[in-house]
Amino acid sequence: MSLARAFTALLCMFVMAKVVAAEPLATGLRPGAAERIDQYFNAAISGGRVPGAVVMVSRNGHLAYQGVFGVSDPRTGVPMSFDSIFRIASMTKPVTAVAALILADEGKLKLQDPISKYLPYMRGPTLLADAGADAELKRVRADREITIHDLLTHTSGITYGAGDSAAERLMRQTRINAAAQFGMTDQQVAEELARLPLMFQPGTAWFYGRSTDILLALVEAVGGEPADRFYRERIFEPLKMHDTFFRVPPEKVSRLARSVKDPATADIARPSLYLGGGDGLWSTAPDYMRFATMLFNLGELDGVRILKVATAKSMTTDQIGPGLARGKNYFPGIGVGFGYTVAVRTAPGAADRPGSVGAFWWTGYRGTTFRVDHRSNLVTVTMMDASGPPQSAINGDLYRIIYKNLD
């Protein structure tokens, strides 16, 4: 082992001791597992599949594995480090869910409340309907209001505007998908979403979209302060997530993983007004491991309670049921349900990746992912910066290696 790798491993053990508070030798993985993971990622990097990665595995409450691979910026050759900061994209969504659920725990909102109770501009959502023989579309009032529960479960009818439906095409004609470049705030994005038609009646189907962006606007309205401050005071500081931000401080920009060209990365020195409740956070592997471990512990970490036990259980339990319609982009897959912003395995043997019934997870399109599996006493976090099929396949392979090597 090189001196740099040995120092990194020592640093990993020091940081993770805060997370798992356990003896580092009680790993819960079979002998040789670490070497197998090392070999896999070294091959993936040498083969050009991904520039670099950080991997962390906790088992039975102990640090089981940590690995740092490749470079954080292939253009400069800067090595990846344990504290490299990644754009975690949609792994922002579970954090936003926790922010909203904190307010529910405090009695400041109810999940079955209509969102318009707190954001009046969301009142009276509409859909597009066929007007008749002229084949034109007209607006019709939705059967009911969108609830907070709908937003948490992607059953609101709000999409990302990526498909071919009339509602999605209308979204692409707005400024929403380039909110940061247009200098929009999160409240302005939510207001513009409110003016668009839904893709379907609220509560009748699952379809991935910008529901979580509206949740951030809700947190601001009900929490009474800017969302980035609320997240910092109520989640990041209590959990000692010192490297998780919507806006990366200038003194930490040098630690960014910049493998994928992205306006959000290129313009980091010029922070936008728009935060992005569904995709705007930056974080590190050890920070997100603390967040994931809090969920594993049903809302608590190191004596600090973030969510009530019942609330944490609800978040990580299937909330949509087998009968709900699933759109073509239901990528959680067969045998997988959906809780509050996380996929939840509901059937053994049906999902395309290993894991126990009840295991929950979510990913970011740039390669970040986390998984919590109570039955296997397992928590994993992987950070990469490589979009597209390679990172998805790498994460799948990693899970197969881990589960095959559980002690």
MIMARRO-275500 format. One record per residue (C-alpha): residue in one letter; y, x, z. Coordinates in steps of 0.5 Angstrom, whole numbers, plus 500, padded with zeros to 3 digits. Example, Ala and Ser with C-alpha at 12.3 -4.5 7.8 and 13.67 -1.06 7.14 Angstrom:
PT  type    Y    X    Z
PT     a  491  525  516
PT     s  498  527  514
! end
This chain:
PT  type    Y    X    Z
PT     m  500  500  500
PT     s  507  503  498
PT     l  512  504  503
PT     a  516  498  500
PT     r  511  493  501
PT     a  509  496  508
PT     f  516  494  510
PT     t  516  488  506
PT     a  509  486  510
PT     l  512  488  517
PT     l  519  484  515
PT     c  514  478  513
PT     m  510  478  520
PT     f  517  478  524
PT     v  520  472  520
PT     m  514  468  520
PT     a  513  469  528
PT     k  519  465  529
PT     v  515  460  524
PT     v  508  460  527
PT     a  509  463  534
PT     a  502  465  534
PT     e  497  472  533
PT     p  498  475  526
PT     l  491  477  526
PT     a  488  469  527
PT     t  489  468  519
PT     g  484  462  518
PT     l  483  465  511
PT     r  476  469  509
PT     p  476  476  508
PT     g  478  479  502
PT     a  483  472  500
PT     a  489  476  501
PT     e  487  481  496
PT     r  485  475  491
PT     i  492  472  491
PT     d  495  479  490
PT     q  490  481  484
PT     y  492  474  481
PT     f  499  474  482
PT     n  500  482  479
PT     a  496  480  473
PT     a  500  474  472
PT     i  506  478  472
PT     s  503  484  468
PT     g  501  478  463
PT     g  509  476  463
PT     r  507  469  465
PT     v  512  470  471
PT     p  517  475  473
PT     g  516  475  480
PT     a  514  470  486
PT     v  514  470  494
PT     v  508  466  497
PT     m  507  464  504
PT     v  501  461  507
PT     s  500  458  514
PT     r  493  456  517
PT     n  491  453  524
PT     g  498  455  526
PT     h  498  462  524
PT     l  501  466  519
PT     a  495  467  514
PT     y  498  470  508
PT     q  505  473  505
PT     g  506  476  499
PT     v  512  479  495
PT     f  511  480  487
PT     g  515  482  481
PT     v  522  482  480
PT     s  528  477  482
PT     d  532  479  476
PT     p  528  481  470
PT     r  535  483  466
PT     t  536  488  472
PT     g  529  490  475
PT     v  532  488  482
PT     p  525  487  486
PT     m  523  481  489
PT     s  524  481  496
PT     f  522  476  502
PT     d  529  474  503
PT     s  530  472  495
PT     i  534  466  495
PT     f  531  461  490
PT     r  534  455  486
PT     i  529  450  489
PT     a  531  444  485
PT     s  527  438  486
PT     m  524  441  493
PT     t  531  439  495
PT     k  529  431  495
PT     p  525  432  501
PT     v  531  435  505
PT     t  535  429  503
PT     a  530  424  505
PT     v  530  427  512
PT     a  537  427  512
PT     a  537  419  511
PT     l  531  418  516
PT     i  535  422  521
PT     l  540  416  520
PT     a  535  411  521
PT     d  532  414  527
PT     e  539  413  530
PT     g  539  406  528
PT     k  545  407  523
PT     l  541  404  517
PT     k  535  401  516
PT     l  530  403  510
PT     q  530  395  508
PT     d  537  395  508
PT     p  540  394  501
PT     i  544  400  499
PT     s  550  396  497
PT     k  551  395  505
PT     y  553  402  505
PT     l  556  403  498
PT     p  559  397  496
PT     y  559  399  489
PT     m  552  399  488
PT     r  552  391  489
PT     g  549  387  483
PT     p  545  392  479
PT     t  543  389  472
PT     l  538  390  467
PT     l  538  390  459
PT     a  534  384  456
PT     d  533  382  449
PT     a  538  377  447
PT     g  534  373  442
PT     a  533  373  434
PT     d  539  378  433
PT     a  535  383  437
PT     e  541  385  441
PT     l  541  387  449
PT     k  545  384  454
PT     r  546  385  461
PT     v  542  381  466
PT     r  543  381  474
PT     a  537  384  477
PT     d  532  380  482
PT     r  534  383  488
PT     e  539  389  491
PT     i  536  396  491
PT     t  534  398  498
PT     i  534  405  501
PT     h  526  404  501
PT     d  527  404  493
PT     l  531  410  493
PT     l  526  414  497
PT     t  520  412  493
PT     h  523  412  486
PT     t  522  405  485
PT     s  529  403  484
PT     g  529  403  477
PT     i  534  409  476
PT     t  531  414  472
PT     y  534  421  469
PT     g  535  419  462
PT     a  530  423  459
PT     g  526  418  455
PT     d  527  413  449
PT     s  529  406  453
PT     a  535  403  452
PT     a  537  404  459
PT     e  536  412  459
PT     r  539  412  452
PT     l  546  409  456
PT     m  545  414  461
PT     r  545  420  456
PT     q  552  418  454
PT     t  555  419  461
PT     r  557  425  464
PT     i  552  424  470
PT     n  547  430  467
PT     a  553  435  467
PT     a  556  433  473
PT     a  558  440  476
PT     q  561  442  469
PT     f  565  436  469
PT     g  568  437  476
PT     m  565  430  479
PT     t  563  429  486
PT     d  557  426  489
PT     q  560  419  490
PT     q  563  419  483
PT     v  556  420  480
PT     a  553  415  485
PT     e  559  410  482
PT     e  557  412  475
PT     l  550  411  476
PT     a  552  404  479
PT     r  555  402  473
PT     l  549  403  468
PT     p  543  398  467
PT     l  536  399  471
PT     m  530  401  467
PT     f  526  395  471
PT     q  527  391  477
PT     p  527  394  483
PT     g  521  395  487
PT     t  516  394  481
PT     a  515  401  479
PT     w  515  408  480
PT     f  519  412  475
PT     y  522  419  477
PT     g  530  419  477
PT     r  536  420  480
PT     s  535  415  486
PT     t  535  421  491
PT     d  542  423  489
PT     i  545  416  491
PT     l  541  418  498
PT     l  546  424  499
PT     a  552  419  497
PT     l  549  414  503
PT     v  548  420  508
PT     e  556  422  507
PT     a  558  415  507
PT     v  554  413  514
PT     g  554  420  517
PT     g  561  420  516
PT     e  562  427  514
PT     p  561  431  507
PT     a  553  432  506
PT     d  553  439  506
PT     r  556  439  513
PT     f  551  434  515
PT     y  545  438  513
PT     r  547  444  516
PT     e  549  441  523
PT     r  543  436  523
PT     i  537  440  519
PT     f  539  447  517
PT     e  542  450  524
PT     p  537  446  528
PT     l  531  449  524
PT     k  534  456  524
PT     m  534  456  516
PT     h  540  461  515
PT     d  539  462  508
PT     t  539  455  505
PT     f  545  452  502
PT     f  548  447  497
PT     r  553  453  496
PT     v  551  460  496
PT     p  556  464  500
PT     p  559  470  496
PT     e  556  475  501
PT     k  549  473  499
PT     v  549  472  492
PT     s  546  479  490
PT     r  539  476  493
PT     l  539  470  488
PT     a  533  470  484
PT     r  536  469  477
PT     s  530  469  472
PT     v  531  463  468
PT     k  538  462  465
PT     d  541  456  468
PT     p  549  454  469
PT     a  548  453  476
PT     t  546  460  477
PT     a  551  463  472
PT     d  556  460  475
PT     i  554  461  482
PT     a  561  464  484
PT     r  565  458  482
PT     p  562  453  486
PT     s  562  446  484
PT     l  564  439  487
PT     y  558  436  486
PT     l  552  438  491
PT     g  546  434  488
PT     g  542  431  493
PT     g  536  431  488
PT     d  536  438  486
PT     g  542  442  489
PT     l  539  446  494
PT     w  538  454  494
PT     s  533  457  499
PT     t  528  462  501
PT     a  520  462  502
PT     p  521  463  510
PT     d  526  458  511
PT     y  522  452  507
PT     m  516  454  511
PT     r  520  452  517
PT     f  522  446  514
PT     a  515  444  512
PT     t  512  446  518
PT     m  517  441  522
PT     l  514  436  517
PT     f  507  439  519
PT     n  508  438  526
PT     l  511  431  525
PT     g  518  432  526
PT     e  519  438  531
PT     l  519  445  531
PT     d  520  450  536
PT     g  522  445  541
PT     v  527  442  537
PT     r  526  435  534
PT     i  529  433  527
PT     l  525  426  526
PT     k  521  421  531
PT     v  514  422  530
PT     a  513  415  527
PT     t  518  417  522
PT     a  515  423  520
PT     k  508  420  519
PT     s  512  414  515
PT     m  515  419  510
PT     t  508  423  509
PT     t  504  417  508
PT     d  503  413  501
PT     q  509  408  501
PT     i  507  405  494
PT     g  500  403  494
PT     p  495  402  488
PT     g  498  396  485
PT     l  505  399  483
PT     a  506  400  476
PT     r  507  408  475
PT     g  511  410  469
PT     k  509  415  464
PT     n  512  421  468
PT     y  508  419  474
PT     f  506  427  475
PT     p  503  426  482
PT     g  497  424  478
PT     i  490  420  479
PT     g  488  419  486
PT     v  495  421  489
PT     g  500  416  492
PT     f  508  417  494
PT     g  511  417  501
PT     y  519  418  502
PT     t  520  423  496
PT     v  513  427  497
PT     a  506  426  493
PT     v  501  424  498
PT     r  493  425  496
PT     t  490  418  497
PT     a  483  419  494
PT     p  478  425  495
PT     g  476  428  488
PT     a  481  424  484
PT     a  487  429  484
PT     d  487  435  479
PT     r  488  440  485
PT     p  484  441  491
PT     g  486  438  498
PT     s  484  433  503
PT     v  486  426  503
PT     g  493  425  506
PT     a  495  432  504
PT     f  503  432  501
PT     w  507  436  497
PT     w  513  437  492
PT     t  515  442  487
PT     g  521  444  483
PT     y  522  445  476
PT     r  523  452  477
PT     g  517  454  480
PT     t  518  452  487
PT     t  513  448  491
PT     f  510  447  498
PT     r  504  443  501
PT     v  502  441  508
PT     d  495  439  509
PT     h  493  436  516
PT     r  486  436  515
PT     s  485  443  513
PT     n  491  445  518
PT     l  494  448  512
PT     v  502  449  510
PT     t  504  453  504
PT     v  510  455  500
PT     t  511  458  494
PT     m  517  461  490
PT     m  518  462  483
PT     d  524  462  478
PT     a  520  460  472
PT     s  520  454  468
PT     g  515  450  464
PT     p  507  450  464
PT     p  506  457  466
PT     q  509  456  473
PT     s  505  449  474
PT     a  499  453  472
PT     i  500  458  477
PT     n  501  454  483
PT     g  495  450  481
PT     d  491  456  481
PT     l  494  459  487
PT     y  491  452  491
PT     r  484  453  488
PT     i  484  460  491
PT     i  487  458  497
PT     y  482  452  498
PT     k  476  457  496
PT     n  478  462  501
PT     l  479  457  508
PT     d  475  460  513
! end
